[in-house]
Every structure is written in C-alpha cells, then in structure tokens.
C-alpha cells in the first residue's frame, strides 16, 4: 500500500437547495463544526472570496457558504462560478443540496407565515414549483442531497455533524491494479487500460519466470518509446480525472491495467503510475494475477 497526503487541504461546502428545506439549520451546524460560514453569498463574489481563502493560509481551511435564490439576480452566475471552482487544485469543494417534498415546504411556509421569495404576492406552491425547476440542474451537480421532509431540525443537525466532521471523512483511495486478460477483466474496475500492445518480456526467455516487480523486467518494459508515450498520456488523463472523481463524491476508484498474463507489463506500469500519484492521493497498489499461471510455458 502506498500512502500520500492530498494537496487539497481546504474544504469548501456550498449549501444550497429549496427555500424552507433547512439551510439555516445547516449553516448553524457547520458553524458548530468549526467552519467559517457565510450566509447568502452572491455567486458573483465567489471568485473574490476564493482569493481571500487562498491568501489566508490555514485560517480559512474549512468554509461553508449558503447560495440560494435570495440572491436570484446573481443566480445566473452560479454555474460559471462552479465551473471556475472545478478548475482549482488547492480546494476540495462539495455541494450540499437540501430538498423537501412540496407538501412539507408548503406546511413550513404556513407555519412561519413567510412568503416564498419567488412568489411574494402569490401562493407558496407557485413559488416552490418555479424554484424546483430553476434548481433542477444544480441538484444534478450536487455530491450530497438531503431530503428533509420528515426530518426535525435536530435530526438534520445530527446528520450534518456526523457526516461532515473531520473524523468521519472518508479518504479518497485510488486502487491501482494489474491483471491478466487471460484470467478475465476485474469486475470491480472503474477504468481499464490494455497494455498488450507493448513489447512483452515473456518472449525474453530468462525474464519469463520473473515479474514486473524485479528491476530487470521493469527496465525492459520502461525502455520503449511506446511505453513512455503511453505513460505520458495515461498520467495526463488521470491527472484530470482523479480530482473530478473525488469531487463527485467517490470514496475509491479502481484503475486496472491489464496485459496478457498479469505478470510483467501490467505489474510494471501499475507500480510506475501508482507511484506517480502517491504524493497527491491515497494509493493502494495490488497485482491480482502476478503469481497465477494456468500454464507456466505460456
């Protein structure tokens, strides 16, 4: 197992969702967790706020922002702000979307005797339906969605305290696996790369019984131009994709690299590419078929 510390040490939670679904309780809960909290931040100010976060060093390493339709004149800028945020490498953003059924939201508006922000002079249900339509795309981009219809404020608070406390945050793990196609593709693989096109040490007789963990074999695999070109392209692809998977909320990703028998080429490349990312991600390297041979002569 190879361990690495992520460079994304700054946590940013954007709290959004339906009006009346519990955003006030949510922001108060994040305050209790030690987050620096800002309520109703206009999306147009997000880039400037990110600059302040970056300049503050460790003083603002846990931030929670509420963005909703109270600032609806700025709402069109929210998606651009989120796209810009996805390009940052020093912050780990997460969208928490709070939802509730129409009936629950109507009941809450009646209990509080407040107007819906999108229907200040009309029926609450009209505003709720407009808001749900406007927020549909944003909900699709959220990593975490809570439906608070049957939740009491205390239950929502406990859920947030449990799931967002630092002690309970799951580490994003990248499992780099080598395998042999002759034994089947791993059923738990998220990404599969086929390296059977590369020069094969199997045909060098004295290397045949060895594995890609041995220096002679790995040097042979890595000396070819096509191998280095493959490594360059795959590491470039994974450099882009891994932060996206982490941002999407996955706790682990299985990257499988396969050659014919899972003994030489795939082992070398799983080790090489895994080590490349170990400073930025929690890496585990395993070799499924390294000692599995149906026929020692093939």
Secondary structure as a PSIPRED ss2 file (coil, helix, strand):
# PSIPRED VFORMAT (PSIPRED V4.0)

   1 X C   1.000  0.000  0.000
   2 X E   0.000  0.000  1.000
   3 X C   1.000  0.000  0.000
   4 X C   1.000  0.000  0.000
   5 X C   1.000  0.000  0.000
   6 X C   1.000  0.000  0.000
   7 X C   1.000  0.000  0.000
   8 X C   1.000  0.000  0.000
   9 X C   1.000  0.000  0.000
  10 X E   0.000  0.000  1.000
  11 X E   0.000  0.000  1.000
  12 X E   0.000  0.000  1.000
  13 X E   0.000  0.000  1.000
  14 X E   0.000  0.000  1.000
  15 X E   0.000  0.000  1.000
  16 X E   0.000  0.000  1.000
  17 X E   0.000  0.000  1.000
  18 X C   1.000  0.000  0.000
  19 X C   1.000  0.000  0.000
  20 X C   1.000  0.000  0.000
  21 X C   1.000  0.000  0.000
  22 X C   1.000  0.000  0.000
  23 X H   0.000  1.000  0.000
  24 X H   0.000  1.000  0.000
  25 X H   0.000  1.000  0.000
  26 X H   0.000  1.000  0.000
  27 X H   0.000  1.000  0.000
  28 X H   0.000  1.000  0.000
  29 X H   0.000  1.000  0.000
  30 X H   0.000  1.000  0.000
  31 X H   0.000  1.000  0.000
  32 X H   0.000  1.000  0.000
  33 X C   1.000  0.000  0.000
  34 X C   1.000  0.000  0.000
  35 X C   1.000  0.000  0.000
  36 X E   0.000  0.000  1.000
  37 X E   0.000  0.000  1.000
  38 X E   0.000  0.000  1.000
  39 X C   1.000  0.000  0.000
  40 X C   1.000  0.000  0.000
  41 X C   1.000  0.000  0.000
  42 X C   1.000  0.000  0.000
  43 X H   0.000  1.000  0.000
  44 X H   0.000  1.000  0.000
  45 X H   0.000  1.000  0.000
  46 X H   0.000  1.000  0.000
  47 X H   0.000  1.000  0.000
  48 X H   0.000  1.000  0.000
  49 X H   0.000  1.000  0.000
  50 X H   0.000  1.000  0.000
  51 X H   0.000  1.000  0.000
  52 X H   0.000  1.000  0.000
  53 X H   0.000  1.000  0.000
  54 X H   0.000  1.000  0.000
  55 X H   0.000  1.000  0.000
  56 X C   1.000  0.000  0.000
  57 X H   0.000  1.000  0.000
  58 X H   0.000  1.000  0.000
  59 X H   0.000  1.000  0.000
  60 X H   0.000  1.000  0.000
  61 X C   1.000  0.000  0.000
  62 X E   0.000  0.000  1.000
  63 X E   0.000  0.000  1.000
  64 X E   0.000  0.000  1.000
  65 X E   0.000  0.000  1.000
  66 X E   0.000  0.000  1.000
  67 X C   1.000  0.000  0.000
  68 X C   1.000  0.000  0.000
  69 X H   0.000  1.000  0.000
  70 X H   0.000  1.000  0.000
  71 X H   0.000  1.000  0.000
  72 X H   0.000  1.000  0.000
  73 X H   0.000  1.000  0.000
  74 X H   0.000  1.000  0.000
  75 X H   0.000  1.000  0.000
  76 X H   0.000  1.000  0.000
  77 X H   0.000  1.000  0.000
  78 X H   0.000  1.000  0.000
  79 X H   0.000  1.000  0.000
  80 X H   0.000  1.000  0.000
  81 X H   0.000  1.000  0.000
  82 X H   0.000  1.000  0.000
  83 X H   0.000  1.000  0.000
  84 X H   0.000  1.000  0.000
  85 X H   0.000  1.000  0.000
  86 X H   0.000  1.000  0.000
  87 X C   1.000  0.000  0.000
  88 X C   1.000  0.000  0.000
  89 X C   1.000  0.000  0.000
  90 X C   1.000  0.000  0.000
  91 X E   0.000  0.000  1.000
  92 X E   0.000  0.000  1.000
  93 X E   0.000  0.000  1.000
  94 X E   0.000  0.000  1.000
  95 X E   0.000  0.000  1.000
  96 X E   0.000  0.000  1.000
  97 X E   0.000  0.000  1.000
  98 X E   0.000  0.000  1.000
  99 X E   0.000  0.000  1.000
 100 X C   1.000  0.000  0.000
 101 X C   1.000  0.000  0.000
 102 X H   0.000  1.000  0.000
 103 X H   0.000  1.000  0.000
 104 X H   0.000  1.000  0.000
 105 X H   0.000  1.000  0.000
 106 X H   0.000  1.000  0.000
 107 X H   0.000  1.000  0.000
 108 X H   0.000  1.000  0.000
 109 X H   0.000  1.000  0.000
 110 X H   0.000  1.000  0.000
 111 X H   0.000  1.000  0.000
 112 X H   0.000  1.000  0.000
 113 X C   1.000  0.000  0.000
 114 X C   1.000  0.000  0.000
 115 X C   1.000  0.000  0.000
 116 X E   0.000  0.000  1.000
 117 X C   1.000  0.000  0.000
 118 X C   1.000  0.000  0.000
 119 X E   0.000  0.000  1.000
 120 X C   1.000  0.000  0.000
 121 X C   1.000  0.000  0.000
 122 X C   1.000  0.000  0.000
 123 X C   1.000  0.000  0.000
 124 X H   0.000  1.000  0.000
 125 X H   0.000  1.000  0.000
 126 X H   0.000  1.000  0.000
 127 X H   0.000  1.000  0.000
 128 X H   0.000  1.000  0.000
 129 X H   0.000  1.000  0.000
 130 X H   0.000  1.000  0.000
 131 X H   0.000  1.000  0.000
 132 X H   0.000  1.000  0.000
 133 X H   0.000  1.000  0.000
 134 X H   0.000  1.000  0.000
 135 X C   1.000  0.000  0.000
 136 X H   0.000  1.000  0.000
 137 X H   0.000  1.000  0.000
 138 X H   0.000  1.000  0.000
 139 X H   0.000  1.000  0.000
 140 X H   0.000  1.000  0.000
 141 X H   0.000  1.000  0.000
 142 X C   1.000  0.000  0.000
 143 X C   1.000  0.000  0.000
 144 X E   0.000  0.000  1.000
 145 X E   0.000  0.000  1.000
 146 X E   0.000  0.000  1.000
 147 X E   0.000  0.000  1.000
 148 X C   1.000  0.000  0.000
 149 X C   1.000  0.000  0.000
 150 X C   1.000  0.000  0.000
 151 X C   1.000  0.000  0.000
 152 X C   1.000  0.000  0.000
 153 X H   0.000  1.000  0.000
 154 X H   0.000  1.000  0.000
 155 X H   0.000  1.000  0.000
 156 X H   0.000  1.000  0.000
 157 X H   0.000  1.000  0.000
 158 X H   0.000  1.000  0.000
 159 X H   0.000  1.000  0.000
 160 X H   0.000  1.000  0.000
 161 X H   0.000  1.000  0.000
 162 X H   0.000  1.000  0.000
 163 X H   0.000  1.000  0.000
 164 X H   0.000  1.000  0.000
 165 X C   1.000  0.000  0.000
 166 X H   0.000  1.000  0.000
 167 X H   0.000  1.000  0.000
 168 X H   0.000  1.000  0.000
 169 X C   1.000  0.000  0.000
 170 X C   1.000  0.000  0.000
 171 X C   1.000  0.000  0.000
 172 X C   1.000  0.000  0.000
 173 X E   0.000  0.000  1.000
 174 X E   0.000  0.000  1.000
 175 X E   0.000  0.000  1.000
 176 X E   0.000  0.000  1.000
 177 X E   0.000  0.000  1.000
 178 X E   0.000  0.000  1.000
 179 X E   0.000  0.000  1.000
 180 X E   0.000  0.000  1.000
 181 X H   0.000  1.000  0.000
 182 X H   0.000  1.000  0.000
 183 X H   0.000  1.000  0.000
 184 X C   1.000  0.000  0.000
 185 X C   1.000  0.000  0.000
 186 X C   1.000  0.000  0.000
 187 X C   1.000  0.000  0.000
 188 X C   1.000  0.000  0.000
 189 X C   1.000  0.000  0.000
 190 X C   1.000  0.000  0.000
 191 X E   0.000  0.000  1.000
 192 X E   0.000  0.000  1.000
 193 X E   0.000  0.000  1.000
 194 X E   0.000  0.000  1.000
 195 X C   1.000  0.000  0.000
 196 X C   1.000  0.000  0.000
 197 X C   1.000  0.000  0.000
 198 X C   1.000  0.000  0.000
 199 X C   1.000  0.000  0.000
 200 X C   1.000  0.000  0.000
 201 X H   0.000  1.000  0.000
 202 X H   0.000  1.000  0.000
 203 X H   0.000  1.000  0.000
 204 X C   1.000  0.000  0.000
 205 X H   0.000  1.000  0.000
 206 X H   0.000  1.000  0.000
 207 X H   0.000  1.000  0.000
 208 X C   1.000  0.000  0.000
 209 X C   1.000  0.000  0.000
 210 X C   1.000  0.000  0.000
 211 X C   1.000  0.000  0.000
 212 X C   1.000  0.000  0.000
 213 X C   1.000  0.000  0.000
 214 X C   1.000  0.000  0.000
 215 X H   0.000  1.000  0.000
 216 X H   0.000  1.000  0.000
 217 X H   0.000  1.000  0.000
 218 X H   0.000  1.000  0.000
 219 X H   0.000  1.000  0.000
 220 X H   0.000  1.000  0.000
 221 X H   0.000  1.000  0.000
 222 X H   0.000  1.000  0.000
 223 X C   1.000  0.000  0.000
 224 X C   1.000  0.000  0.000
 225 X H   0.000  1.000  0.000
 226 X H   0.000  1.000  0.000
 227 X H   0.000  1.000  0.000
 228 X H   0.000  1.000  0.000
 229 X H   0.000  1.000  0.000
 230 X H   0.000  1.000  0.000
 231 X H   0.000  1.000  0.000
 232 X H   0.000  1.000  0.000
 233 X H   0.000  1.000  0.000
 234 X H   0.000  1.000  0.000
 235 X H   0.000  1.000  0.000
 236 X H   0.000  1.000  0.000
 237 X H   0.000  1.000  0.000
 238 X H   0.000  1.000  0.000
 239 X H   0.000  1.000  0.000
 240 X H   0.000  1.000  0.000
 241 X H   0.000  1.000  0.000
 242 X H   0.000  1.000  0.000
 243 X H   0.000  1.000  0.000
 244 X H   0.000  1.000  0.000
 245 X H   0.000  1.000  0.000
 246 X H   0.000  1.000  0.000
 247 X H   0.000  1.000  0.000
 248 X H   0.000  1.000  0.000
 249 X C   1.000  0.000  0.000
 250 X C   1.000  0.000  0.000
 251 X C   1.000  0.000  0.000
 252 X E   0.000  0.000  1.000
 253 X E   0.000  0.000  1.000
 254 X E   0.000  0.000  1.000
 255 X E   0.000  0.000  1.000
 256 X E   0.000  0.000  1.000
 257 X E   0.000  0.000  1.000
 258 X E   0.000  0.000  1.000
 259 X E   0.000  0.000  1.000
 260 X C   1.000  0.000  0.000
 261 X C   1.000  0.000  0.000
 262 X C   1.000  0.000  0.000
 263 X C   1.000  0.000  0.000
 264 X C   1.000  0.000  0.000
 265 X H   0.000  1.000  0.000
 266 X H   0.000  1.000  0.000
 267 X H   0.000  1.000  0.000
 268 X H   0.000  1.000  0.000
 269 X H   0.000  1.000  0.000
 270 X H   0.000  1.000  0.000
 271 X H   0.000  1.000  0.000
 272 X H   0.000  1.000  0.000
 273 X H   0.000  1.000  0.000
 274 X H   0.000  1.000  0.000
 275 X H   0.000  1.000  0.000
 276 X H   0.000  1.000  0.000
 277 X H   0.000  1.000  0.000
 278 X C   1.000  0.000  0.000
 279 X C   1.000  0.000  0.000
 280 X C   1.000  0.000  0.000
 281 X C   1.000  0.000  0.000
 282 X E   0.000  0.000  1.000
 283 X E   0.000  0.000  1.000
 284 X E   0.000  0.000  1.000
 285 X E   0.000  0.000  1.000
 286 X E   0.000  0.000  1.000
 287 X E   0.000  0.000  1.000
 288 X C   1.000  0.000  0.000
 289 X C   1.000  0.000  0.000
 290 X C   1.000  0.000  0.000
 291 X C   1.000  0.000  0.000
 292 X C   1.000  0.000  0.000
 293 X C   1.000  0.000  0.000
 294 X C   1.000  0.000  0.000
 295 X C   1.000  0.000  0.000
 296 X C   1.000  0.000  0.000
 297 X C   1.000  0.000  0.000
 298 X C   1.000  0.000  0.000
